[in-house]
Amino acid sequence: MPAARGSSWENEEFQATAPADWIEASQVSFERGQPDWNPPVIPVAEVRDAYGQAIVAALEGRDIAAALQRAATEVDQIVERSQR
């Protein structure tokens, strides 16, 4: 699991737990990444489930474009319902 504190990334004991390229990539992602872990919606769990199905479809080798389209449509519906 990535360390949350910046000082941990400089610690030799921590650095010994993972490949150097992973540590570097993780640090870059923290600089560039979105700090909000949840989708910016109220029904977070429903939205996660919708996109989770697309991820599962991709991992199973199914049609990714179709799965993402279904997920996007479902998320639109979820958001619309939540704004009523």
C-alpha positions in Angstrom: 0.0 0.0 0.0 1.4 3.4 -0.9 2.5 5.6 2.0 0.6 8.8 2.7 3.4 10.8 4.2 6.0 12.3 1.9 8.8 11.5 4.3 8.0 7.8 3.9 8.8 7.8 0.3 12.4 8.9 1.1 12.8 6.1 3.8 15.2 3.4 2.7 13.2 0.7 4.5 10.0 1.7 2.6 11.9 2.0 -0.7 13.0 -1.6 -0.3 9.4 -2.8 -0.3 8.7 -1.9 -4.0 10.3 -1.5 -7.4 11.9 1.9 -7.9 9.8 2.5 -11.1 6.6 1.9 -9.1 7.7 4.3 -6.4 8.5 6.9 -9.0 5.2 6.4 -10.9 3.3 6.6 -7.6 4.9 9.9 -6.7 4.2 11.4 -10.1 0.6 10.2 -9.9 0.2 12.0 -6.5 1.4 15.2 -8.0 -0.9 15.0 -11.0 -3.8 13.1 -9.7 -7.3 14.1 -8.6 -7.3 14.3 -4.7 -11.0 13.4 -4.5 -11.4 9.6 -4.3 -15.1 9.6 -4.7 -17.1 10.6 -7.8 -18.5 14.1 -7.3 -22.1 12.9 -6.8 -24.3 12.1 -3.8 -25.0 8.4 -4.8 -21.4 7.4 -4.8 -22.0 3.7 -4.3 -24.4 3.5 -7.2 -22.0 5.3 -9.5 -19.1 3.1 -8.5 -21.2 0.0 -9.2 -22.1 1.3 -12.6 -18.5 1.9 -13.6 -17.3 -1.2 -11.8 -19.4 -3.2 -14.2 -17.5 -1.7 -17.1 -14.2 -2.5 -15.4 -15.3 -6.1 -15.0 -16.3 -6.3 -18.6 -12.9 -5.1 -19.7 -11.1 -7.6 -17.4 -13.3 -10.3 -18.9 -12.4 -9.3 -22.4 -15.9 -8.1 -23.4 -16.7 -5.1 -25.5 -15.2 -2.2 -23.6 -16.8 0.5 -25.6 -20.2 -0.9 -25.2 -19.7 -1.5 -21.5 -18.5 2.1 -21.0 -21.5 3.4 -22.9 -23.8 1.4 -20.7 -22.0 2.7 -17.6 -22.2 6.3 -18.8 -25.9 6.0 -19.5 -26.5 4.4 -16.1 -24.5 7.1 -14.4 -26.4 9.8 -16.2 -29.7 8.2 -15.0 -28.4 7.9 -11.4 -27.3 11.6 -11.3 -30.6 12.7 -12.8 -32.5 10.7 -10.2 -30.4 12.1 -7.4 -31.0 15.7 -8.4 -34.8 15.5 -8.2 
